[in-house]
């Protein structure tokens, strides 16, 4: 059992490290924007902290959570939750903004977040 926990922990760390350095262009050529990876802050709710390291402000259009949790059969499942940004959507230059996400009331193993920005 401890080997399984170690394996899941190593897999989660590898997955998070790969996704932390990835930035993707959107598929729709008419809509300009990009995907920025954020950092999940765990608490009663999952929150996503988005950093803007550029010299221009960015506007967050929506943000997505990939939540890995243990299902009722004991296996690991993935849930995706997407939220449209409504308040405080602008992230100033060289600063961060925290966005509220879903409740953290289940058997969450790990979570990733990303934001679609312009």
C-alpha positions in Angstrom: 0.0 0.0 0.0 2.8 2.4 0.8 4.4 1.7 -2.6 1.1 2.7 -4.3 1.0 5.9 -2.3 4.7 6.7 -3.3 3.9 5.9 -6.9 0.9 8.2 -7.0 2.9 10.9 -5.3 5.8 10.6 -7.8 3.4 10.6 -10.7 1.6 13.7 -9.4 4.9 15.5 -9.0 6.0 14.6 -12.5 2.7 15.7 -13.9 2.7 19.0 -12.1 6.3 19.8 -13.1 5.5 19.1 -16.8 2.3 21.2 -16.8 3.9 24.0 -14.8 6.3 24.8 -17.7 3.8 24.4 -20.6 2.0 27.2 -22.4 -0.4 26.4 -25.2 -1.9 28.4 -28.0 -5.6 28.1 -28.5 -6.9 26.1 -31.4 -9.3 28.8 -32.7 -7.2 31.1 -34.9 -9.8 33.9 -34.8 -9.6 34.2 -31.0 -6.3 35.4 -29.7 -5.1 34.1 -26.3 -3.0 31.6 -24.5 -3.2 29.2 -21.6 -1.2 30.0 -18.5 -0.6 27.4 -15.7 -1.5 28.4 -12.2 -0.8 27.1 -8.7 -3.6 25.5 -6.7 -4.0 26.6 -3.1 -5.8 24.0 -1.0 -8.3 25.0 1.7 -12.1 24.7 2.1 -12.2 25.7 -1.5 -9.6 25.2 -4.2 -8.2 28.5 -5.4 -6.0 29.1 -8.4 -3.2 31.7 -8.2 -2.2 33.1 -11.6 1.1 35.0 -12.0 1.8 37.6 -14.6 5.5 37.9 -15.2 5.2 39.9 -18.4 5.5 43.7 -18.9 1.8 43.9 -20.0 -1.3 43.3 -18.0 -3.4 40.2 -18.9 -7.1 39.6 -18.7 -8.3 36.2 -17.5 -11.3 35.0 -19.6 -11.8 31.6 -17.8 -9.9 29.2 -15.6 -10.1 25.4 -15.4 -9.3 22.9 -12.6 -8.2 19.4 -13.3 -9.0 17.6 -10.0 -7.8 14.1 -9.3 -9.8 12.3 -6.7 -10.5 8.8 -5.3 -13.8 7.4 -6.6 -16.2 5.1 -4.7 -14.4 2.0 -6.1 -11.1 3.2 -4.8 -9.6 4.1 -8.2 -8.4 7.5 -9.3 -10.7 9.7 -11.4 -10.4 13.1 -13.1 -12.9 15.9 -12.8 -12.6 19.1 -14.9 -14.3 22.3 -13.7 -14.3 25.5 -15.8 -15.3 28.9 -14.4 -15.8 32.1 -16.4 -14.0 35.0 -14.8 -16.5 37.7 -13.6 -14.7 39.8 -11.0 -11.1 41.0 -10.7 -10.2 39.4 -14.1 -7.2 41.7 -14.8 -3.8 40.7 -13.5 -1.4 43.6 -13.4 2.3 43.4 -14.6 4.6 41.4 -12.3 1.8 40.5 -9.8 -0.6 37.7 -9.1 -4.3 37.2 -8.7 -6.2 34.5 -6.8 -9.4 33.0 -8.3 -11.9 31.0 -6.3 -12.8 27.5 -7.4 -14.9 24.5 -6.4 -15.4 23.2 -2.8 -12.7 20.9 -1.6 -15.1 18.6 0.2 -14.2 15.3 -1.5 -11.3 12.8 -1.5 -9.1 15.1 -3.5 -5.6 13.6 -4.3 -4.2 16.5 -6.3 -5.3 19.4 -8.5 -4.0 21.5 -11.4 -5.3 24.8 -12.6 -4.9 26.8 -15.8 -6.3 30.1 -17.1 -7.2 31.2 -20.6 -5.8 34.8 -20.9 -5.6 37.6 -23.4 
